[in-house]
Amino acid sequence: MINPLNTKLDIQKSETSKIENVDFENLAFGRTFTDHMFVCDFIDGKWQQPKIMPYQAMTFE
């Protein structure tokens, strides 16, 4: 298991921001998204290197 205190978090910043288009008075679940997302693969029973990256469509195998 990964010890979060000993793990480097890779951060890739988005080139553009959607903040100007967000209506904070009318946030809707599943319709309002952030500029970034957290990703951490789970392979062979172990969590891999965590990262924060620009938002993109999620894929599942």
Secondary structure, DSSP 8 states (H G I E B T S, - for coil): ---GGG---EE---SS--GGG--TTS--TTT---SEEEE--EETTEE---EEEE-------
